[in-house]
Amino acid sequence: MDGHWNCAGFGTSYPTFTLTGDVLDFDEALDTTGLVCPEPLMLVRNAVRKLAGGAVLRVIATDPTTERDFQHFCQFMGHSLLTIEQTVDVAGQVVLCYWIQKKAA
């Protein structure tokens, strides 16, 4: 590994930052970079709806309000917010990655 990881899976490499040092698996990925409230939450809601119970959605976002929004969404809907990772891209913009596990059916 070259000290970088691909947070979004969409070709942009961000400096390494992990909470556990482990790579988290996911079933689907969603890129909401550049979108602001309420768009990221609406896209996440629709994406989670399509997942099977127990599946994991990885979301990349740049809107800082997504942290609060996704935490409340998961709490209200019974899903699990597995982890949040924060990086800074080469332009100095904060990038947030979320792993959301849909509740079992």
C-alpha positions in Angstrom: 0.0 0.0 0.0 1.3 3.4 -0.9 0.1 5.3 2.2 -3.1 6.4 0.4 -6.5 4.9 0.1 -9.4 5.5 -2.2 -12.2 6.8 0.1 -14.9 7.0 -2.6 -13.8 4.4 -5.0 -14.2 7.0 -7.8 -10.6 7.7 -8.6 -9.6 10.3 -6.0 -6.8 9.3 -3.6 -6.9 10.8 -0.1 -4.3 10.6 2.7 -4.6 7.6 4.9 -6.7 8.0 8.0 -8.4 5.1 9.7 -9.9 4.6 13.1 -8.9 0.9 13.4 -6.3 0.3 10.7 -8.7 -2.2 9.1 -10.3 -1.9 5.7 -14.1 -1.9 5.9 -16.0 -3.9 3.3 -19.2 -2.5 1.7 -21.8 -3.6 -0.8 -22.6 -0.3 -2.5 -21.0 3.1 -2.7 -22.5 6.6 -3.1 -20.6 9.8 -3.9 -22.4 12.9 -2.6 -19.4 15.3 -2.8 -20.3 18.8 -3.7 -23.9 18.3 -2.6 -25.5 20.2 0.4 -28.3 19.5 2.7 -30.8 17.9 2.1 -29.5 16.3 -1.1 -27.0 13.9 0.5 -29.5 12.6 3.0 -32.2 12.1 0.3 -29.7 10.1 -1.8 -28.6 8.0 1.2 -32.2 7.3 2.1 -33.0 6.1 -1.4 -29.8 4.0 -1.6 -30.4 2.3 1.7 -33.9 1.5 0.7 -32.5 -0.6 -2.2 -30.1 -2.6 -0.1 -30.7 -6.0 1.4 -30.9 -6.2 5.1 -27.4 -6.2 6.7 -25.8 -4.8 3.6 -23.3 -1.9 3.9 -23.4 1.4 2.1 -20.2 3.5 1.9 -20.9 7.3 1.4 -18.5 10.0 0.6 -19.5 13.6 1.4 -18.2 17.1 1.7 -21.1 18.7 3.5 -20.3 18.9 7.2 -23.9 18.7 8.2 -24.0 15.1 6.9 -22.5 13.8 10.1 -25.5 15.0 12.2 -28.0 14.1 9.4 -26.7 10.5 8.9 -26.4 9.9 12.7 -30.1 10.9 13.2 -31.2 9.1 10.1 -29.6 5.8 11.3 -30.9 6.2 14.8 -34.5 7.0 13.6 -34.6 4.2 11.0 -32.8 1.5 13.1 -29.7 1.3 10.8 -26.1 1.2 12.1 -23.6 3.9 11.4 -20.5 1.7 11.6 -17.9 4.4 11.4 -17.0 7.8 10.1 -13.6 8.7 8.6 -12.4 12.2 7.9 -9.7 13.1 5.5 -8.5 16.3 3.7 -8.1 16.2 0.0 -5.3 17.8 -1.9 -7.3 21.1 -2.2 -7.7 21.3 1.6 -11.4 20.3 1.6 -12.6 18.0 4.3 -14.0 14.8 3.0 -16.2 12.5 5.2 -16.7 8.8 4.6 -19.5 6.9 6.2 -20.3 3.2 6.4 -24.0 2.6 7.0 -25.4 -0.9 7.6 -29.0 -1.4 6.8 -31.0 -3.1 9.6 -31.8 -6.7 9.1 -35.0 -7.4 7.3 
